[in-house]
Amino acid sequence: MTNAAILLCAGRATRMRGAVADKVLAPLARRPVLEYSLRAFRESKVADFFVFVVRDAQQQAAIAKLLVKLKVPSKQVFFTLGGQERQDSVLNGVKAAPPGVNNVFIHDCARPLVSVKSLRQLALAVKSDGAAVLAHRVTDTIKQVPKDAGGQFRRLSLTDLQRDTLWAMETPQAFDRALILRAYQNVQTKKLRVTDDVAAAALLGHAVTIVENISPNPKLTHPEDFAWVELLLKKRSV
């Protein structure tokens, strides 16, 4: 069984409000954000190849320099450009994986805390079930606003959602390569919009296995998130 990690690096980081020029290359506890995910994948040994979906040639050159530093063999590395939306970038990444790859791990590199243990559990799940996602239970009370609220949030009738049925999706999300390729081609052909890979697979009616993650795996979305993730990293090393 041959696997590839599709490492998404092409995001524009608009919600960083200009605090960092490139979120995945920004320093996090003195290392580039991308390095943490890459080290976890390499230590877990779940991926035979690494496909980096990049924003432009400048970012590709910076990542290539990091790979040399980390002694990642060039024969394991592939690059492709991202697209307008995340779903376009994923499709480009899946297509760029070399022939013979059976499964792909699709990972947002703005999640630097993915663990070796989680990757190995995910690898077992995708091997047996063809589709698996890292996720955690929702602990907050979640309420739904009416569809016709129109962005107005005063005096609303809120709907309660059953908390014990809710899970927050993370990455990596792992799939049989042929399945997720077909899923995203379907999204593209029908001009649909999805926000994660599970949603693309679900449009084909494919069931997905949840791998529960009890370790924090937050996404770096806002400038304030860097301090929080650095604190989590410090706790890991204690």
VEXVO-723235 format. One record per residue (C-alpha): residue number from 1; residue in three letters; x, y, z. Coordinates in steps of 0.1 Angstrom, whole numbers. Example, Ala and Ser with C-alpha at 12.3 -4.5 7.8 and 13.67 -1.06 7.14 Angstrom:
% residues 2
 resi resn     u     v     w
    1  ALA   123   -45    78
    2  SER   137   -11    71
END
This chain:
% residues 238
 resi resn     u     v     w
    1  MET     0     0     0
    2  THR    15    33   -12
    3  ASN     5    66     4
    4  ALA    10   103    -3
    5  ALA     6   133    20
    6  ILE   -11   162     2
    7  LEU     3   192    21
    8  LEU   -18   223    15
    9  CYS     3   255    17
   10  ALA   -14   278    -8
   11  GLY   -38   296    14
   12  ARG   -39   334    13
   13  ALA   -41   338    51
   14  THR   -65   368    48
   15  ARG   -77   364    84
   16  MET   -42   369    96
   17  ARG   -48   406    90
   18  GLY   -13   411    76
   19  ALA     4   398   107
   20  VAL    24   372    87
   21  ALA    33   372    50
   22  ASP    31   334    47
   23  LYS    13   314    74
   24  VAL    30   280    68
   25  LEU    65   295    67
   26  ALA    60   319    96
   27  PRO    81   311   127
   28  LEU    64   291   154
   29  ALA    87   285   184
   30  ARG   117   292   162
   31  ARG   106   267   134
   32  PRO    85   273   103
   33  VAL    49   262   109
   34  LEU    52   237    80
   35  GLU    81   219    96
   36  TYR    59   205   125
   37  SER    35   187   102
   38  LEU    63   175    80
   39  ARG    82   161   110
   40  ALA    51   143   122
   41  PHE    44   127    88
   42  ARG    80   115    85
   43  GLU    82   101   120
   44  SER    49    83   116
   45  LYS    61    67    83
   46  VAL    26    68    69
   47  ALA    35    86    37
   48  ASP    58    74     9
   49  PHE    55   107   -10
   50  PHE    49   144    -2
   51  VAL    29   166   -25
   52  PHE    32   203   -17
   53  VAL     4   225   -30
   54  VAL    20   259   -32
   55  ARG     9   295   -38
   56  ASP    37   305   -62
   57  ALA    73   299   -72
   58  GLN    87   320   -44
   59  GLN    69   298   -18
   60  GLN    80   267   -36
   61  ALA   117   277   -34
   62  ALA   114   285     3
   63  ILE    98   251    10
   64  ALA   124   233   -12
   65  LYS   151   250     9
   66  LEU   135   237    41
   67  LEU   133   202    27
   68  VAL   170   202    20
   69  LYS   176   212    56
   70  LEU   154   184    69
   71  LYS   171   159    44
   72  VAL   139   149    27
   73  PRO   149   128    -4
   74  SER   140   147   -36
   75  LYS   125   115   -51
   76  GLN    98   117   -25
   77  VAL    88   153   -32
   78  PHE    63   167   -57
   79  PHE    50   203   -61
   80  THR    19   217   -77
   81  LEU     2   251   -77
   82  GLY   -29   257   -57
   83  GLY   -62   269   -71
   84  GLN   -87   297   -65
   85  GLU  -104   278   -36
   86  ARG   -92   251   -12
   87  GLN  -112   225   -32
   88  ASP   -93   234   -63
   89  SER   -60   231   -45
   90  VAL   -69   196   -32
   91  LEU   -78   184   -66
   92  ASN   -45   197   -80
   93  GLY   -27   179   -52
   94  VAL   -44   146   -57
   95  LYS   -37   147   -94
   96  ALA     0   156   -88
   97  ALA     6   125   -66
   98  PRO    27    99   -85
   99  PRO    12    68  -102
  100  GLY     7    39   -79
  101  VAL    -4    59   -49
  102  ASN   -33    41   -32
  103  ASN   -43    65    -4
  104  VAL   -38   102     2
  105  PHE   -37   122    35
  106  ILE   -50   157    28
  107  HIS   -36   181    54
  108  ASP   -39   218    61
  109  CYS    -4   228    71
  110  ALA   -18   255    93
  111  ARG   -25   227   117
  112  PRO    10   221   131
  113  LEU     1   200   161
  114  VAL   -10   168   143
  115  SER     5   139   162
  116  VAL    24   108   151
  117  LYS    -1    87   170
  118  SER   -31   102   152
  119  LEU   -15    98   118
  120  ARG    -9    61   125
  121  GLN   -45    56   136
  122  LEU   -57    74   105
  123  ALA   -35    52    83
  124  LEU   -51    20    97
  125  ALA   -86    34    92
  126  VAL   -81    45    56
  127  LYS   -65    12    47
  128  SER   -95    -7    60
  129  ASP  -124    17    52
  130  GLY  -112    39    23
  131  ALA  -122    72    39
  132  ALA  -113    85    74
  133  VAL  -111   118    92
  134  LEU   -94   131   123
  135  ALA  -120   148   144
  136  HIS  -129   158   180
  137  ARG  -162   159   199
  138  VAL  -179   192   202
  139  THR  -181   203   239
  140  ASP  -197   237   234
  141  THR  -235   242   232
  142  ILE  -242   249   196
  143  LYS  -273   268   184
  144  GLN  -284   274   148
  145  VAL  -297   308   136
  146  PRO  -326   310   111
  147  LYS  -316   308    75
  148  ASP  -334   341    68
  149  ALA  -316   360    96
  150  GLY  -297   379    69
  151  GLY  -268   388    92
  152  GLN  -290   404   118
  153  PHE  -286   388   152
  154  ARG  -311   406   175
  155  ARG  -342   389   189
  156  LEU  -337   355   171
  157  SER  -354   322   176
  158  LEU  -325   298   180
  159  THR  -325   261   173
  160  ASP  -307   237   197
  161  LEU  -285   211   180
  162  GLN  -279   179   198
  163  ARG  -244   182   211
  164  ASP  -236   145   215
  165  THR  -241   140   177
  166  LEU  -217   169   167
  167  TRP  -180   164   158
  168  ALA  -156   191   146
  169  MET  -136   180   116
  170  GLU   -98   184   115
  171  THR   -71   174    91
  172  PRO   -56   152    79
  173  GLN   -85   136    61
  174  ALA   -75   104    44
  175  PHE   -90    87    14
  176  ASP   -86    61   -13
  177  ARG   -70    81   -40
  178  ALA   -94    71   -68
  179  LEU  -124    78   -45
  180  ILE  -114   114   -36
  181  LEU  -103   121   -71
  182  ARG  -137   111   -84
  183  ALA  -153   131   -55
  184  TYR  -135   163   -64
  185  GLN  -141   159  -101
  186  ASN  -178   156   -93
  187  VAL  -176   189   -73
  188  GLN  -158   206  -101
  189  THR  -181   194  -128
  190  LYS  -213   204  -109
  191  LYS  -197   237   -98
  192  LEU  -204   229   -61
  193  ARG  -186   244   -31
  194  VAL  -174   223    -2
  195  THR  -153   233    28
  196  ASP  -136   199    35
  197  ASP  -128   166    19
  198  VAL  -154   146    38
  199  ALA  -181   168    23
  200  ALA  -168   160   -12
  201  ALA  -168   122    -5
  202  ALA  -203   125    10
  203  LEU  -217   139   -22
  204  LEU  -209   105   -38
  205  GLY  -227    87    -9
  206  HIS  -195    74     6
  207  ALA  -194    67    43
  208  VAL  -165    81    64
  209  THR  -148    67    95
  210  ILE  -141    91   124
  211  VAL  -108    88   142
  212  GLU  -112   105   175
  213  ASN   -85   129   183
  214  ILE   -82   139   220
  215  SER   -50   159   215
  216  PRO   -53   196   206
  217  ASN   -49   201   168
  218  PRO   -60   237   163
  219  LYS   -57   257   130
  220  LEU   -37   289   129
  221  THR   -63   312   116
  222  HIS   -59   346   135
  223  PRO   -27   363   147
  224  GLU   -36   355   183
  225  ASP   -35   317   176
  226  PHE     3   317   174
  227  ALA     7   324   211
  228  TRP   -18   297   220
  229  VAL    -2   270   197
  230  GLU    33   279   211
  231  LEU    19   273   246
  232  LEU     6   239   235
  233  LEU    39   231   220
  234  LYS    57   240   253
  235  LYS    33   218   273
  236  ARG    41   189   249
  237  SER    78   191   256
  238  VAL    74   193   294
END
